[in-house]
Amino acid sequence: MKMEGNTILITGGATGIGLALAESLLEMGNEVIICGRREDRLIEVQNTHPGLHIRVCDVSEEESRRSLFKWVTENFSDLNVLINNAGIQRAIDLKKGIKALEGENEIKINLEATIYLSALFIPFLESKEESTIVNVSSGLAITPLAAVPIYCATKAGVHTFTKCLRFQLSDTSIKVFEVLPPIVISELNMEYRKKVGTTNTGIKAGKCAAAIVDGLKKDKFEIENLALDNLKTATMEDVDKLFEKMNGRW
């Protein structure tokens, strides 16, 4: 993937990996648009990086997704990169039954938004000589953490969806990448990390973004960021053992 001269949309771009990516890609000479739900946070980021374009959008809502698509395609006709990064992670105890699922909907934000935004933008991106979709899943798509079960399930869905999407678009101008980050120090997993007392566990968002940029530059279509490189050759037994080890810690 060429790393300069692109017009890029990043969902969930006001914090964490999304913001670190936006900063890196802006510095590399790209036009970068970020969207998120919190207008105050978007304005704060834009004040720090005046070159960024911002848009308030709740990607979990169909009307908001369609509004984002209309606004972007009307105002940024050169858009050629979509990065589906928006996500939330909740510590959920399913022993509490249906009440455990009350609140923000991880399925809509993490999985549904990735699928529907990809489908909205594909015809537009296909008209470009060179274009890209990047879906951010998680290492937990491969080896789940039982304390965040819905998050893991949605990211496993993103992983499978991205494989299928890459296959279906293989004869088009659209390259399809997946990023599978390890634990990153960000707002995303703060709820869980506070509960288990590991608020400093993980890598910094900037380090994660650097690994992603390197992977995109090298056309590494599954970017198994840092902790996951060995899983490419792992057996199901290896993955099961890692699952037991990860979940036994808590």
DOROVO-180535 format. One record per residue (C-alpha): residue number from 1; x, y, z. Coordinates in steps of 0.5 Angstrom, whole numbers, plus 500, padded with zeros to 3 digits. Each point is the difference from the previous one (the first is absolute). Layout:
REM residues N
+-----+-----+-----+-----+
!  nr !  px !  py !  pz !
+-----+-----+-----+-----+
! NUM !   X !   Y !   Z !
...
+-----+-----+-----+-----+
END
This chain:
REM residues 250
+-----+-----+-----+-----+
!  nr !  px !  py !  pz !
+-----+-----+-----+-----+
!   1 ! 500 ! 500 ! 500 !
!   2 ! 503 ! 507 ! 498 !
!   3 ! 500 ! 504 ! 507 !
!   4 ! 500 ! 507 ! 497 !
!   5 ! 495 ! 504 ! 496 !
!   6 ! 494 ! 496 ! 503 !
!   7 ! 493 ! 503 ! 502 !
!   8 ! 498 ! 496 ! 506 !
!   9 ! 494 ! 499 ! 505 !
!  10 ! 502 ! 497 ! 507 !
!  11 ! 494 ! 498 ! 504 !
!  12 ! 501 ! 501 ! 508 !
!  13 ! 506 ! 504 ! 498 !
!  14 ! 500 ! 505 ! 506 !
!  15 ! 503 ! 495 ! 505 !
!  16 ! 505 ! 494 ! 500 !
!  17 ! 502 ! 497 ! 494 !
!  18 ! 496 ! 504 ! 496 !
!  19 ! 503 ! 506 ! 502 !
!  20 ! 507 ! 498 ! 500 !
!  21 ! 498 ! 497 ! 493 !
!  22 ! 497 ! 507 ! 498 !
!  23 ! 506 ! 504 ! 502 !
!  24 ! 505 ! 495 ! 497 !
!  25 ! 497 ! 500 ! 493 !
!  26 ! 499 ! 508 ! 500 !
!  27 ! 507 ! 501 ! 501 !
!  28 ! 501 ! 495 ! 494 !
!  29 ! 497 ! 505 ! 496 !
!  30 ! 493 ! 497 ! 499 !
!  31 ! 493 ! 504 ! 501 !
!  32 ! 497 ! 497 ! 506 !
!  33 ! 493 ! 500 ! 503 !
!  34 ! 498 ! 497 ! 507 !
!  35 ! 493 ! 499 ! 502 !
!  36 ! 497 ! 498 ! 507 !
!  37 ! 494 ! 501 ! 505 !
!  38 ! 503 ! 506 ! 504 !
!  39 ! 500 ! 506 ! 497 !
!  40 ! 504 ! 503 ! 506 !
!  41 ! 506 ! 495 ! 499 !
!  42 ! 500 ! 501 ! 492 !
!  43 ! 501 ! 508 ! 501 !
!  44 ! 505 ! 499 ! 505 !
!  45 ! 504 ! 495 ! 495 !
!  46 ! 499 ! 505 ! 494 !
!  47 ! 503 ! 506 ! 505 !
!  48 ! 506 ! 496 ! 501 !
!  49 ! 500 ! 497 ! 492 !
!  50 ! 497 ! 506 ! 496 !
!  51 ! 501 ! 496 ! 494 !
!  52 ! 495 ! 494 ! 502 !
!  53 ! 493 ! 500 ! 498 !
!  54 ! 495 ! 498 ! 505 !
!  55 ! 493 ! 498 ! 500 !
!  56 ! 495 ! 498 ! 505 !
!  57 ! 497 ! 493 ! 499 !
!  58 ! 497 ! 494 ! 504 !
!  59 ! 502 ! 494 ! 496 !
!  60 ! 496 ! 495 ! 503 !
!  61 ! 494 ! 504 ! 497 !
!  62 ! 498 ! 499 ! 493 !
!  63 ! 497 ! 507 ! 499 !
!  64 ! 507 ! 503 ! 502 !
!  65 ! 504 ! 495 ! 496 !
!  66 ! 496 ! 502 ! 494 !
!  67 ! 501 ! 507 ! 502 !
!  68 ! 508 ! 499 ! 501 !
!  69 ! 500 ! 497 ! 493 !
!  70 ! 496 ! 506 ! 496 !
!  71 ! 504 ! 505 ! 504 !
!  72 ! 507 ! 497 ! 498 !
!  73 ! 499 ! 498 ! 493 !
!  74 ! 497 ! 507 ! 498 !
!  75 ! 505 ! 504 ! 504 !
!  76 ! 506 ! 495 ! 499 !
!  77 ! 500 ! 497 ! 493 !
!  78 ! 507 ! 498 ! 500 !
!  79 ! 499 ! 495 ! 506 !
!  80 ! 503 ! 494 ! 499 !
!  81 ! 501 ! 497 ! 507 !
!  82 ! 495 ! 497 ! 505 !
!  83 ! 503 ! 498 ! 507 !
!  84 ! 494 ! 497 ! 504 !
!  85 ! 503 ! 501 ! 507 !
!  86 ! 495 ! 502 ! 504 !
!  87 ! 498 ! 495 ! 506 !
!  88 ! 498 ! 499 ! 507 !
!  89 ! 502 ! 495 ! 505 !
!  90 ! 496 ! 498 ! 506 !
!  91 ! 502 ! 496 ! 506 !
!  92 ! 493 ! 495 ! 500 !
!  93 ! 498 ! 495 ! 505 !
!  94 ! 495 ! 496 ! 497 !
!  95 ! 498 ! 496 ! 506 !
!  96 ! 496 ! 506 ! 501 !
!  97 ! 496 ! 499 ! 494 !
!  98 ! 497 ! 504 ! 496 !
!  99 ! 501 ! 506 ! 504 !
! 100 ! 507 ! 500 ! 499 !
! 101 ! 499 ! 502 ! 493 !
! 102 ! 497 ! 506 ! 501 !
! 103 ! 503 ! 507 ! 498 !
! 104 ! 505 ! 501 ! 494 !
! 105 ! 499 ! 495 ! 495 !
! 106 ! 507 ! 497 ! 498 !
! 107 ! 497 ! 496 ! 494 !
! 108 ! 497 ! 506 ! 497 !
! 109 ! 506 ! 504 ! 501 !
! 110 ! 506 ! 495 ! 499 !
! 111 ! 497 ! 495 ! 494 !
! 112 ! 494 ! 503 ! 497 !
! 113 ! 503 ! 507 ! 499 !
! 114 ! 506 ! 496 ! 497 !
! 115 ! 496 ! 496 ! 495 !
! 116 ! 495 ! 506 ! 498 !
! 117 ! 505 ! 505 ! 499 !
! 118 ! 504 ! 496 ! 496 !
! 119 ! 494 ! 498 ! 495 !
! 120 ! 498 ! 507 ! 500 !
! 121 ! 507 ! 502 ! 498 !
! 122 ! 502 ! 495 ! 495 !
! 123 ! 497 ! 502 ! 494 !
! 124 ! 503 ! 507 ! 501 !
! 125 ! 507 ! 497 ! 501 !
! 126 ! 499 ! 495 ! 494 !
! 127 ! 500 ! 506 ! 496 !
! 128 ! 507 ! 502 ! 502 !
! 129 ! 506 ! 498 ! 497 !
! 130 ! 503 ! 498 ! 506 !
! 131 ! 496 ! 499 ! 507 !
! 132 ! 500 ! 497 ! 507 !
! 133 ! 496 ! 497 ! 505 !
! 134 ! 503 ! 499 ! 507 !
! 135 ! 496 ! 497 ! 505 !
! 136 ! 503 ! 500 ! 507 !
! 137 ! 498 ! 493 ! 504 !
! 138 ! 504 ! 498 ! 506 !
! 139 ! 505 ! 494 ! 502 !
! 140 ! 494 ! 498 ! 505 !
! 141 ! 496 ! 498 ! 493 !
! 142 ! 505 ! 494 ! 500 !
! 143 ! 501 ! 499 ! 508 !
! 144 ! 494 ! 503 ! 503 !
! 145 ! 500 ! 503 ! 507 !
! 146 ! 494 ! 497 ! 504 !
! 147 ! 499 ! 507 ! 504 !
! 148 ! 498 ! 503 ! 494 !
! 149 ! 496 ! 495 ! 496 !
! 150 ! 496 ! 504 ! 495 !
! 151 ! 506 ! 505 ! 498 !
! 152 ! 504 ! 493 ! 499 !
! 153 ! 494 ! 497 ! 496 !
! 154 ! 499 ! 507 ! 496 !
! 155 ! 508 ! 500 ! 498 !
! 156 ! 500 ! 493 ! 498 !
! 157 ! 494 ! 502 ! 495 !
! 158 ! 504 ! 506 ! 497 !
! 159 ! 506 ! 495 ! 499 !
! 160 ! 495 ! 495 ! 496 !
! 161 ! 497 ! 505 ! 497 !
! 162 ! 506 ! 504 ! 497 !
! 163 ! 503 ! 493 ! 498 !
! 164 ! 494 ! 499 ! 496 !
! 165 ! 500 ! 507 ! 497 !
! 166 ! 507 ! 500 ! 498 !
! 167 ! 498 ! 494 ! 496 !
! 168 ! 494 ! 503 ! 497 !
! 169 ! 504 ! 506 ! 498 !
! 170 ! 506 ! 497 ! 497 !
! 171 ! 499 ! 502 ! 493 !
! 172 ! 498 ! 507 ! 502 !
! 173 ! 505 ! 506 ! 501 !
! 174 ! 498 ! 499 ! 508 !
! 175 ! 505 ! 497 ! 504 !
! 176 ! 498 ! 498 ! 507 !
! 177 ! 504 ! 500 ! 506 !
! 178 ! 499 ! 497 ! 507 !
! 179 ! 503 ! 503 ! 506 !
! 180 ! 500 ! 495 ! 506 !
! 181 ! 503 ! 504 ! 506 !
! 182 ! 502 ! 498 ! 507 !
! 183 ! 498 ! 503 ! 506 !
! 184 ! 501 ! 508 ! 499 !
! 185 ! 500 ! 505 ! 506 !
! 186 ! 494 ! 504 ! 498 !
! 187 ! 493 ! 502 ! 502 !
! 188 ! 497 ! 494 ! 496 !
! 189 ! 502 ! 495 ! 506 !
! 190 ! 501 ! 504 ! 506 !
! 191 ! 493 ! 497 ! 503 !
! 192 ! 503 ! 493 ! 500 !
! 193 ! 507 ! 502 ! 502 !
! 194 ! 498 ! 504 ! 506 !
! 195 ! 496 ! 494 ! 502 !
! 196 ! 506 ! 496 ! 500 !
! 197 ! 505 ! 505 ! 502 !
! 198 ! 504 ! 500 ! 494 !
! 199 ! 499 ! 507 ! 497 !
! 200 ! 507 ! 501 ! 498 !
! 201 ! 500 ! 493 ! 496 !
! 202 ! 501 ! 500 ! 493 !
! 203 ! 504 ! 504 ! 494 !
! 204 ! 499 ! 507 ! 499 !
! 205 ! 495 ! 502 ! 494 !
! 206 ! 506 ! 504 ! 496 !
! 207 ! 504 ! 493 ! 500 !
! 208 ! 494 ! 497 ! 498 !
! 209 ! 499 ! 505 ! 494 !
! 210 ! 507 ! 499 ! 498 !
! 211 ! 499 ! 493 ! 499 !
! 212 ! 494 ! 501 ! 496 !
! 213 ! 503 ! 505 ! 496 !
! 214 ! 506 ! 495 ! 498 !
! 215 ! 495 ! 494 ! 499 !
! 216 ! 496 ! 505 ! 495 !
! 217 ! 506 ! 502 ! 497 !
! 218 ! 503 ! 493 ! 499 !
! 219 ! 493 ! 497 ! 497 !
! 220 ! 499 ! 496 ! 506 !
! 221 ! 493 ! 498 ! 500 !
! 222 ! 499 ! 497 ! 507 !
! 223 ! 504 ! 505 ! 504 !
! 224 ! 501 ! 495 ! 506 !
! 225 ! 503 ! 506 ! 505 !
! 226 ! 506 ! 498 ! 504 !
! 227 ! 497 ! 495 ! 505 !
! 228 ! 496 ! 495 ! 494 !
! 229 ! 506 ! 499 ! 496 !
! 230 ! 501 ! 493 ! 502 !
! 231 ! 492 ! 498 ! 499 !
! 232 ! 501 ! 499 ! 493 !
! 233 ! 503 ! 494 ! 501 !
! 234 ! 496 ! 498 ! 506 !
! 235 ! 496 ! 494 ! 501 !
! 236 ! 493 ! 499 ! 503 !
! 237 ! 503 ! 497 ! 506 !
! 238 ! 505 ! 506 ! 500 !
! 239 ! 494 ! 505 ! 500 !
! 240 ! 496 ! 496 ! 505 !
! 241 ! 506 ! 500 ! 505 !
! 242 ! 501 ! 507 ! 499 !
! 243 ! 493 ! 502 ! 502 !
! 244 ! 501 ! 496 ! 506 !
! 245 ! 506 ! 504 ! 502 !
! 246 ! 497 ! 506 ! 499 !
! 247 ! 493 ! 499 ! 503 !
! 248 ! 504 ! 496 ! 506 !
! 249 ! 503 ! 507 ! 502 !
! 250 ! 494 ! 503 ! 502 !
+-----+-----+-----+-----+
END
